[in-house]
């Protein structure tokens, strides 16, 4: 688990050092979309989430 967090921390440090700030909204959107799909997979909200796409 620690190595995964280290990789994520290194990735965000790389983005900060190279000043690739435009990539942050894309990453945040992908993370939120993944969480939405994960949480809505077996719930009552699934039909409403599928109608968004």
C-alpha distance matrix in Angstrom:
0.0 3.8 5.5 5.3 6.5 8.7 10.2 11.0 12.5 14.4 15.7 17.1 18.5 20.2 21.7 23.0 24.5 26.2 27.3 26.2 26.5 27.8 24.5 22.9 25.0 24.2 20.4 20.9 23.3 21.0 18.2 20.9 22.5 19.3 18.9 22.7 22.7 19.8 21.6 25.0 24.7 26.0 27.8 31.4 30.6 29.9 33.6 33.5 30.4 31.8 35.0 33.4 32.8
3.8 0.0 3.8 5.4 5.2 6.1 8.7 10.0 10.5 12.2 14.3 15.5 16.3 18.2 20.1 21.0 22.2 24.2 25.5 24.9 25.3 27.1 24.0 22.4 25.0 24.5 20.7 21.3 24.1 22.2 19.4 22.3 24.2 21.4 21.0 24.8 25.2 22.6 24.3 27.8 27.7 29.2 30.7 34.2 33.2 32.7 36.3 36.0 32.7 34.3 37.4 35.4 34.9
5.5 3.8 0.0 3.8 5.5 4.9 6.2 8.7 9.7 10.4 12.3 14.4 15.1 16.3 18.4 19.9 20.7 22.3 24.1 23.3 24.2 25.9 22.6 21.6 24.3 23.4 19.7 21.0 23.7 21.5 19.2 22.5 24.0 21.2 21.5 25.3 25.3 23.1 25.2 28.5 28.1 30.0 31.8 35.3 34.1 33.2 36.7 36.4 33.0 34.2 37.3 35.3 34.4
5.3 5.4 3.8 0.0 3.8 5.4 5.2 6.4 8.7 9.9 10.7 12.7 14.3 15.4 16.9 18.6 20.0 21.3 22.6 21.4 22.0 23.3 19.9 18.8 21.2 20.1 16.4 17.6 20.1 17.7 15.5 18.8 20.2 17.4 17.8 21.6 21.6 19.5 21.8 24.9 24.7 26.7 28.5 31.9 30.6 29.6 33.0 32.7 29.2 30.5 33.5 31.5 30.6
6.5 5.2 5.5 3.8 0.0 3.8 5.4 5.1 6.1 8.5 9.8 10.7 12.2 14.1 15.4 16.5 18.2 20.0 20.9 20.1 20.3 22.0 18.9 17.2 19.8 19.4 15.6 16.3 19.3 17.6 15.0 18.0 20.1 17.7 17.6 21.4 22.1 20.0 21.8 25.1 25.4 27.5 28.7 32.0 30.5 30.0 33.4 32.7 29.3 30.9 33.8 31.5 30.9
8.7 6.1 4.9 5.4 3.8 0.0 3.8 5.4 5.0 6.1 8.5 10.0 10.3 12.1 14.2 15.2 16.2 18.1 19.6 19.2 20.0 22.1 19.1 17.9 21.0 20.6 17.0 18.2 21.3 19.7 17.6 20.8 22.8 20.7 20.9 24.6 25.3 23.5 25.4 28.6 28.9 31.0 32.4 35.6 34.0 33.4 36.7 36.0 32.5 34.0 36.7 34.3 33.5
10.2 8.7 6.2 5.2 5.4 3.8 0.0 3.8 5.4 5.1 6.1 8.7 9.8 10.4 12.4 14.2 15.2 16.4 18.1 17.1 18.3 19.9 16.7 16.1 19.1 18.2 14.8 16.6 19.5 17.5 15.9 19.5 21.0 18.9 19.8 23.4 23.7 22.3 24.7 27.6 27.6 30.1 31.7 34.9 33.1 32.1 35.2 34.6 30.9 32.1 34.8 32.4 31.3
11.0 10.0 8.7 6.4 5.1 5.4 3.8 0.0 3.8 5.4 5.1 6.3 8.6 9.8 10.7 12.4 14.3 15.5 16.4 15.2 15.7 17.3 14.1 12.9 15.8 15.2 11.6 13.0 16.1 14.5 12.7 16.1 18.0 16.3 16.9 20.4 21.2 20.0 22.1 25.0 25.4 28.0 29.2 32.3 30.3 29.5 32.6 31.6 28.1 29.5 32.0 29.4 28.6
12.5 10.5 9.7 8.7 6.1 5.0 5.4 3.8 0.0 3.8 5.4 5.3 6.1 8.6 9.9 10.6 12.2 14.2 15.2 14.8 15.2 17.5 14.9 13.4 16.7 16.9 13.5 14.6 18.0 17.1 15.2 18.2 20.6 19.2 19.5 23.0 24.1 23.0 24.7 27.7 28.5 31.0 31.9 34.8 32.8 32.3 35.4 34.2 30.7 32.4 34.7 32.0 31.4
14.4 12.2 10.4 9.9 8.5 6.1 5.1 5.4 3.8 0.0 3.8 5.5 5.0 6.0 8.6 9.8 10.3 12.1 13.9 13.7 15.0 17.4 14.8 14.2 17.8 17.6 14.6 16.5 19.7 18.6 17.3 20.6 22.6 21.2 22.1 25.5 26.3 25.3 27.4 30.2 30.8 33.4 34.6 37.6 35.4 34.7 37.6 36.5 32.9 34.2 36.6 33.8 32.8
15.7 14.3 12.3 10.7 9.8 8.5 6.1 5.1 5.4 3.8 0.0 3.8 5.4 5.1 6.3 8.7 10.0 10.6 12.1 11.0 12.4 14.2 11.4 11.2 14.7 14.1 11.3 13.6 16.6 15.4 14.7 18.1 19.8 18.7 20.0 23.1 23.9 23.3 25.6 28.1 28.7 31.6 32.7 35.5 33.2 32.3 35.0 33.8 30.2 31.3 33.6 30.7 29.6
17.1 15.5 14.4 12.7 10.7 10.0 8.7 6.3 5.3 5.5 3.8 0.0 3.8 5.3 5.0 6.2 8.6 9.9 10.3 9.6 10.0 12.4 10.1 8.9 12.6 13.0 10.3 11.9 15.2 14.9 14.0 16.9 19.1 18.6 19.4 22.4 23.7 23.4 25.2 27.7 28.8 31.6 32.3 34.9 32.4 31.9 34.5 33.0 29.5 31.0 33.0 29.9 29.2
18.5 16.3 15.1 14.3 12.2 10.3 9.8 8.6 6.1 5.0 5.4 3.8 0.0 3.8 5.4 5.0 6.1 8.5 9.6 10.3 11.3 14.3 12.6 11.9 15.7 16.3 14.0 15.5 18.9 18.7 17.8 20.6 22.9 22.4 23.1 26.1 27.5 27.0 28.8 31.4 32.4 35.2 36.0 38.6 36.1 35.7 38.3 36.8 33.3 34.8 36.8 33.6 32.9
20.2 18.2 16.3 15.4 14.1 12.1 10.4 9.8 8.6 6.0 5.1 5.3 3.8 0.0 3.8 5.4 5.2 6.1 8.3 8.5 10.7 13.2 11.5 11.9 15.7 15.7 13.9 16.1 19.1 18.6 18.4 21.5 23.3 22.8 24.1 27.0 28.0 27.8 29.9 32.3 33.1 36.1 37.1 39.7 37.1 36.3 38.8 37.3 33.7 34.9 36.8 33.7 32.6
21.7 20.1 18.4 16.9 15.4 14.2 12.4 10.7 9.9 8.6 6.3 5.0 5.4 3.8 0.0 3.8 5.6 5.3 5.8 5.1 6.9 9.4 8.0 8.5 12.2 12.5 11.2 13.4 16.2 16.2 16.4 19.1 21.0 21.0 22.4 24.9 26.1 26.4 28.4 30.5 31.5 34.7 35.4 37.7 34.9 34.2 36.5 34.8 31.3 32.5 34.1 30.8 29.9
23.0 21.0 19.9 18.6 16.5 15.2 14.2 12.4 10.6 9.8 8.7 6.2 5.0 5.4 3.8 0.0 3.8 5.6 5.0 6.5 7.1 10.6 10.2 9.8 13.4 14.7 13.5 14.9 18.0 18.6 18.4 20.7 23.0 23.3 24.1 26.7 28.3 28.5 30.0 32.3 33.7 36.7 37.1 39.3 36.5 36.2 38.5 36.6 33.2 34.7 36.2 32.8 32.1
24.5 22.2 20.7 20.0 18.2 16.2 15.2 14.3 12.2 10.3 10.0 8.6 6.1 5.2 5.6 3.8 0.0 3.8 5.4 7.9 9.8 13.1 12.8 13.1 16.8 17.7 16.6 18.4 21.4 21.7 21.6 24.2 26.3 26.4 27.5 30.1 31.5 31.6 33.4 35.7 36.8 39.9 40.5 42.8 40.0 39.5 41.8 40.0 36.6 37.9 39.5 36.1 35.2
26.2 24.2 22.3 21.3 20.0 18.1 16.4 15.5 14.2 12.1 10.6 9.9 8.5 6.1 5.3 5.6 3.8 0.0 3.8 5.6 8.6 11.1 11.1 12.5 15.9 16.3 15.9 18.1 20.6 20.9 21.5 24.1 25.7 26.0 27.6 29.9 31.1 31.5 33.5 35.5 36.6 39.8 40.5 42.7 39.8 39.1 41.1 39.4 35.9 36.9 38.3 34.9 33.8
27.3 25.5 24.1 22.6 20.9 19.6 18.1 16.4 15.2 13.9 12.1 10.3 9.6 8.3 5.8 5.0 5.4 3.8 0.0 3.8 5.5 8.5 9.5 10.4 13.5 14.7 14.7 16.4 18.8 19.8 20.4 22.5 24.4 25.2 26.5 28.5 30.1 30.8 32.5 34.3 35.7 39.0 39.3 41.3 38.2 37.7 39.6 37.6 34.2 35.5 36.6 33.0 32.2
26.2 24.9 23.3 21.4 20.1 19.2 17.1 15.2 14.8 13.7 11.0 9.6 10.3 8.5 5.1 6.5 7.9 5.6 3.8 0.0 3.8 5.6 6.0 7.8 10.7 11.3 11.6 13.8 15.8 16.5 17.6 19.8 21.3 22.2 23.8 25.7 27.0 28.0 29.8 31.4 32.7 36.1 36.5 38.5 35.3 34.6 36.4 34.5 31.1 32.1 33.3 29.8 28.7
26.5 25.3 24.2 22.0 20.3 20.0 18.3 15.7 15.2 15.0 12.4 10.0 11.3 10.7 6.9 7.1 9.8 8.6 5.5 3.8 0.0 3.8 5.4 5.7 8.2 9.9 10.5 11.7 13.9 15.4 16.2 17.9 19.7 21.0 22.2 23.9 25.6 26.7 28.1 29.7 31.4 34.6 34.7 36.5 33.2 32.9 34.6 32.4 29.1 30.5 31.4 27.8 27.2
27.8 27.1 25.9 23.3 22.0 22.1 19.9 17.3 17.5 17.4 14.2 12.4 14.3 13.2 9.4 10.6 13.1 11.1 8.5 5.6 3.8 0.0 3.8 5.6 6.6 7.6 9.5 11.0 12.1 13.7 15.4 16.7 18.0 19.7 21.3 22.5 24.0 25.6 27.1 28.3 29.9 33.3 33.4 34.9 31.6 31.0 32.4 30.2 27.0 28.1 28.8 25.1 24.3
24.5 24.0 22.6 19.9 18.9 19.1 16.7 14.1 14.9 14.8 11.4 10.1 12.6 11.5 8.0 10.2 12.8 11.1 9.5 6.0 5.4 3.8 0.0 3.8 5.7 5.3 6.3 8.7 10.1 10.8 12.5 14.4 15.5 16.7 18.6 20.1 21.4 22.7 24.5 25.8 27.1 30.6 31.0 32.8 29.6 28.8 30.5 28.6 25.2 26.2 27.3 23.9 22.8
22.9 22.4 21.6 18.8 17.2 17.9 16.1 12.9 13.4 14.2 11.2 8.9 11.9 11.9 8.5 9.8 13.1 12.5 10.4 7.8 5.7 5.6 3.8 0.0 3.8 5.4 5.2 6.1 8.5 10.0 10.6 12.2 14.1 15.4 16.5 18.2 20.0 21.0 22.5 24.1 25.7 29.0 29.1 30.9 27.8 27.4 29.3 27.2 23.9 25.4 26.6 23.1 22.6
25.0 25.0 24.3 21.2 19.8 21.0 19.1 15.8 16.7 17.8 14.7 12.6 15.7 15.7 12.2 13.4 16.8 15.9 13.5 10.7 8.2 6.6 5.7 3.8 0.0 3.8 5.5 5.1 6.0 8.6 9.9 10.5 12.0 14.1 15.3 16.2 18.2 19.8 20.9 22.1 24.0 27.3 27.1 28.6 25.2 24.9 26.5 24.2 21.0 22.6 23.4 19.8 19.5
24.2 24.5 23.4 20.1 19.4 20.6 18.2 15.2 16.9 17.6 14.1 13.0 16.3 15.7 12.5 14.7 17.7 16.3 14.7 11.3 9.9 7.6 5.3 5.4 3.8 0.0 3.8 5.5 5.2 6.2 8.7 10.0 10.5 12.3 14.3 15.3 16.5 18.3 20.0 20.9 22.3 25.9 26.1 27.8 24.5 23.6 25.2 23.3 19.9 20.9 22.0 18.6 17.6
20.4 20.7 19.7 16.4 15.6 17.0 14.8 11.6 13.5 14.6 11.3 10.3 14.0 13.9 11.2 13.5 16.6 15.9 14.7 11.6 10.5 9.5 6.3 5.2 5.5 3.8 0.0 3.8 5.4 5.2 6.2 8.6 9.9 10.6 12.4 14.2 15.4 16.4 18.3 19.9 21.1 24.5 24.9 27.0 24.1 23.2 25.3 23.7 20.1 21.3 23.0 19.8 19.0
20.9 21.3 21.0 17.6 16.3 18.2 16.6 13.0 14.6 16.5 13.6 11.9 15.5 16.1 13.4 14.9 18.4 18.1 16.4 13.8 11.7 11.0 8.7 6.1 5.1 5.5 3.8 0.0 3.8 5.5 5.1 6.1 8.5 9.9 10.6 12.2 14.3 15.2 16.4 18.1 19.9 23.0 23.0 24.9 21.8 21.5 23.7 21.7 18.3 20.2 21.7 18.4 18.2
23.3 24.1 23.7 20.1 19.3 21.3 19.5 16.1 18.0 19.7 16.6 15.2 18.9 19.1 16.2 18.0 21.4 20.6 18.8 15.8 13.9 12.1 10.1 8.5 6.0 5.2 5.4 3.8 0.0 3.8 5.5 5.2 6.1 8.5 9.9 10.4 12.2 14.1 15.3 16.2 18.0 21.4 21.3 22.9 19.6 19.0 20.8 18.8 15.4 16.9 18.2 14.8 14.5
21.0 22.2 21.5 17.7 17.6 19.7 17.5 14.5 17.1 18.6 15.4 14.9 18.7 18.6 16.2 18.6 21.7 20.9 19.8 16.5 15.4 13.7 10.8 10.0 8.6 6.2 5.2 5.5 3.8 0.0 3.8 5.5 5.1 6.1 8.6 9.8 10.5 12.1 14.2 15.2 16.3 19.8 20.4 22.4 19.5 18.3 20.3 19.0 15.3 16.3 18.3 15.3 14.3
18.2 19.4 19.2 15.5 15.0 17.6 15.9 12.7 15.2 17.3 14.7 14.0 17.8 18.4 16.4 18.4 21.6 21.5 20.4 17.6 16.2 15.4 12.5 10.6 9.9 8.7 6.2 5.1 5.5 3.8 0.0 3.8 5.4 5.1 6.2 8.6 10.0 10.5 12.2 14.1 15.4 18.6 19.0 21.4 18.7 18.0 20.6 19.2 15.7 17.3 19.5 16.8 16.4
20.9 22.3 22.5 18.8 18.0 20.8 19.5 16.1 18.2 20.6 18.1 16.9 20.6 21.5 19.1 20.7 24.2 24.1 22.5 19.8 17.9 16.7 14.4 12.2 10.5 10.0 8.6 6.1 5.2 5.5 3.8 0.0 3.8 5.4 5.1 6.1 8.6 9.8 10.5 12.0 14.1 17.1 16.9 18.8 15.8 15.6 18.0 16.2 12.9 15.1 17.0 14.1 14.5
22.5 24.2 24.0 20.2 20.1 22.8 21.0 18.0 20.6 22.6 19.8 19.1 22.9 23.3 21.0 23.0 26.3 25.7 24.4 21.3 19.7 18.0 15.5 14.1 12.0 10.5 9.9 8.5 6.1 5.1 5.4 3.8 0.0 3.8 5.5 5.0 6.2 8.5 10.0 10.4 12.0 15.4 15.6 17.4 14.4 13.4 15.5 14.1 10.5 12.0 14.1 11.5 11.2
19.3 21.4 21.2 17.4 17.7 20.7 18.9 16.3 19.2 21.2 18.7 18.6 22.4 22.8 21.0 23.3 26.4 26.0 25.2 22.2 21.0 19.7 16.7 15.4 14.1 12.3 10.6 9.9 8.5 6.1 5.1 5.4 3.8 0.0 3.8 5.4 5.2 6.0 8.6 9.9 10.6 14.0 14.9 17.4 15.0 13.6 16.4 15.7 12.1 13.3 16.1 14.1 13.5
18.9 21.0 21.5 17.8 17.6 20.9 19.8 16.9 19.5 22.1 20.0 19.4 23.1 24.1 22.4 24.1 27.5 27.6 26.5 23.8 22.2 21.3 18.6 16.5 15.3 14.3 12.4 10.6 9.9 8.6 6.2 5.1 5.5 3.8 0.0 3.8 5.5 5.0 6.0 8.3 9.9 12.7 13.0 15.6 13.3 12.8 16.0 15.1 11.8 14.0 16.7 14.8 15.1
22.7 24.8 25.3 21.6 21.4 24.6 23.4 20.4 23.0 25.5 23.1 22.4 26.1 27.0 24.9 26.7 30.1 29.9 28.5 25.7 23.9 22.5 20.1 18.2 16.2 15.3 14.2 12.2 10.4 9.8 8.6 6.1 5.0 5.4 3.8 0.0 3.8 5.5 5.3 5.9 8.3 11.2 10.9 12.9 10.1 9.7 12.6 11.4 8.1 10.6 13.1 11.3 12.1
22.7 25.2 25.3 21.6 22.1 25.3 23.7 21.2 24.1 26.3 23.9 23.7 27.5 28.0 26.1 28.3 31.5 31.1 30.1 27.0 25.6 24.0 21.4 20.0 18.2 16.5 15.4 14.3 12.2 10.5 10.0 8.6 6.2 5.2 5.5 3.8 0.0 3.8 5.6 5.2 5.8 9.4 10.2 12.5 10.3 8.5 11.5 11.4 8.0 9.2 12.4 11.4 11.3
19.8 22.6 23.1 19.5 20.0 23.5 22.3 20.0 23.0 25.3 23.3 23.4 27.0 27.8 26.4 28.5 31.6 31.5 30.8 28.0 26.7 25.6 22.7 21.0 19.8 18.3 16.4 15.2 14.1 12.1 10.5 9.8 8.5 6.0 5.0 5.5 3.8 0.0 3.8 5.6 5.5 8.3 9.7 12.9 11.5 10.2 13.7 14.0 11.0 12.4 15.8 15.1 15.1
21.6 24.3 25.2 21.8 21.8 25.4 24.7 22.1 24.7 27.4 25.6 25.2 28.8 29.9 28.4 30.0 33.4 33.5 32.5 29.8 28.1 27.1 24.5 22.5 20.9 20.0 18.3 16.4 15.3 14.2 12.2 10.5 10.0 8.6 6.0 5.3 5.6 3.8 0.0 3.8 5.7 7.2 7.2 10.2 9.0 8.9 12.6 12.5 10.2 12.5 15.4 14.9 15.8
25.0 27.8 28.5 24.9 25.1 28.6 27.6 25.0 27.7 30.2 28.1 27.7 31.4 32.3 30.5 32.3 35.7 35.5 34.3 31.4 29.7 28.3 25.8 24.1 22.1 20.9 19.9 18.1 16.2 15.2 14.1 12.0 10.4 9.9 8.3 5.9 5.2 5.6 3.8 0.0 3.8 5.7 5.2 7.6 5.9 5.1 8.8 9.1 7.0 9.1 12.1 12.1 13.2
24.7 27.7 28.1 24.7 25.4 28.9 27.6 25.4 28.5 30.8 28.7 28.8 32.4 33.1 31.5 33.7 36.8 36.6 35.7 32.7 31.4 29.9 27.1 25.7 24.0 22.3 21.1 19.9 18.0 16.3 15.4 14.1 12.0 10.6 9.9 8.3 5.8 5.5 5.7 3.8 0.0 3.8 5.9 8.8 8.3 6.0 9.5 11.1 9.1 9.7 13.2 13.9 14.0
26.0 29.2 30.0 26.7 27.5 31.0 30.1 28.0 31.0 33.4 31.6 31.6 35.2 36.1 34.7 36.7 39.9 39.8 39.0 36.1 34.6 33.3 30.6 29.0 27.3 25.9 24.5 23.0 21.4 19.8 18.6 17.1 15.4 14.0 12.7 11.2 9.4 8.3 7.2 5.7 3.8 0.0 3.8 7.0 8.3 6.9 10.2 12.2 11.3 12.1 15.2 16.4 17.0
27.8 30.7 31.8 28.5 28.7 32.4 31.7 29.2 31.9 34.6 32.7 32.3 36.0 37.1 35.4 37.1 40.5 40.5 39.3 36.5 34.7 33.4 31.0 29.1 27.1 26.1 24.9 23.0 21.3 20.4 19.0 16.9 15.6 14.9 13.0 10.9 10.2 9.7 7.2 5.2 5.9 3.8 0.0 3.8 5.3 5.7 8.9 10.2 10.0 11.7 14.2 15.4 16.8
31.4 34.2 35.3 31.9 32.0 35.6 34.9 32.3 34.8 37.6 35.5 34.9 38.6 39.7 37.7 39.3 42.8 42.7 41.3 38.5 36.5 34.9 32.8 30.9 28.6 27.8 27.0 24.9 22.9 22.4 21.4 18.8 17.4 17.4 15.6 12.9 12.5 12.9 10.2 7.6 8.8 7.0 3.8 0.0 3.8 5.5 7.3 8.4 9.7 11.4 13.0 14.7 16.7
30.6 33.2 34.1 30.6 30.5 34.0 33.1 30.3 32.8 35.4 33.2 32.4 36.1 37.1 34.9 36.5 40.0 39.8 38.2 35.3 33.2 31.6 29.6 27.8 25.2 24.5 24.1 21.8 19.6 19.5 18.7 15.8 14.4 15.0 13.3 10.1 10.3 11.5 9.0 5.9 8.3 8.3 5.3 3.8 0.0 3.8 5.7 5.4 6.3 8.8 10.2 11.2 13.5
29.9 32.7 33.2 29.6 30.0 33.4 32.1 29.5 32.3 34.7 32.3 31.9 35.7 36.3 34.2 36.2 39.5 39.1 37.7 34.6 32.9 31.0 28.8 27.4 24.9 23.6 23.2 21.5 19.0 18.3 18.0 15.6 13.4 13.6 12.8 9.7 8.5 10.2 8.9 5.1 6.0 6.9 5.7 5.5 3.8 0.0 3.8 5.4 5.1 6.1 8.6 10.1 11.5
33.6 36.3 36.7 33.0 33.4 36.7 35.2 32.6 35.4 37.6 35.0 34.5 38.3 38.8 36.5 38.5 41.8 41.1 39.6 36.4 34.6 32.4 30.5 29.3 26.5 25.2 25.3 23.7 20.8 20.3 20.6 18.0 15.5 16.4 16.0 12.6 11.5 13.7 12.6 8.8 9.5 10.2 8.9 7.3 5.7 3.8 0.0 3.8 5.5 5.2 6.3 9.0 10.5
33.5 36.0 36.4 32.7 32.7 36.0 34.6 31.6 34.2 36.5 33.8 33.0 36.8 37.3 34.8 36.6 40.0 39.4 37.6 34.5 32.4 30.2 28.6 27.2 24.2 23.3 23.7 21.7 18.8 19.0 19.2 16.2 14.1 15.7 15.1 11.4 11.4 14.0 12.5 9.1 11.1 12.2 10.2 8.4 5.4 5.4 3.8 0.0 3.8 5.5 5.2 6.7 9.5
30.4 32.7 33.0 29.2 29.3 32.5 30.9 28.1 30.7 32.9 30.2 29.5 33.3 33.7 31.3 33.2 36.6 35.9 34.2 31.1 29.1 27.0 25.2 23.9 21.0 19.9 20.1 18.3 15.4 15.3 15.7 12.9 10.5 12.1 11.8 8.1 8.0 11.0 10.2 7.0 9.1 11.3 10.0 9.7 6.3 5.1 5.5 3.8 0.0 3.8 5.4 5.4 7.4
31.8 34.3 34.2 30.5 30.9 34.0 32.1 29.5 32.4 34.2 31.3 31.0 34.8 34.9 32.5 34.7 37.9 36.9 35.5 32.1 30.5 28.1 26.2 25.4 22.6 20.9 21.3 20.2 16.9 16.3 17.3 15.1 12.0 13.3 14.0 10.6 9.2 12.4 12.5 9.1 9.7 12.1 11.7 11.4 8.8 6.1 5.2 5.5 3.8 0.0 3.8 5.4 5.6
35.0 37.4 37.3 33.5 33.8 36.7 34.8 32.0 34.7 36.6 33.6 33.0 36.8 36.8 34.1 36.2 39.5 38.3 36.6 33.3 31.4 28.8 27.3 26.6 23.4 22.0 23.0 21.7 18.2 18.3 19.5 17.0 14.1 16.1 16.7 13.1 12.4 15.8 15.4 12.1 13.2 15.2 14.2 13.0 10.2 8.6 6.3 5.2 5.4 3.8 0.0 3.8 5.4
33.4 35.4 35.3 31.5 31.5 34.3 32.4 29.4 32.0 33.8 30.7 29.9 33.6 33.7 30.8 32.8 36.1 34.9 33.0 29.8 27.8 25.1 23.9 23.1 19.8 18.6 19.8 18.4 14.8 15.3 16.8 14.1 11.5 14.1 14.8 11.3 11.4 15.1 14.9 12.1 13.9 16.4 15.4 14.7 11.2 10.1 9.0 6.7 5.4 5.4 3.8 0.0 3.8
32.8 34.9 34.4 30.6 30.9 33.5 31.3 28.6 31.4 32.8 29.6 29.2 32.9 32.6 29.9 32.1 35.2 33.8 32.2 28.7 27.2 24.3 22.8 22.6 19.5 17.6 19.0 18.2 14.5 14.3 16.4 14.5 11.2 13.5 15.1 12.1 11.3 15.1 15.8 13.2 14.0 17.0 16.8 16.7 13.5 11.5 10.5 9.5 7.4 5.6 5.4 3.8 0.0
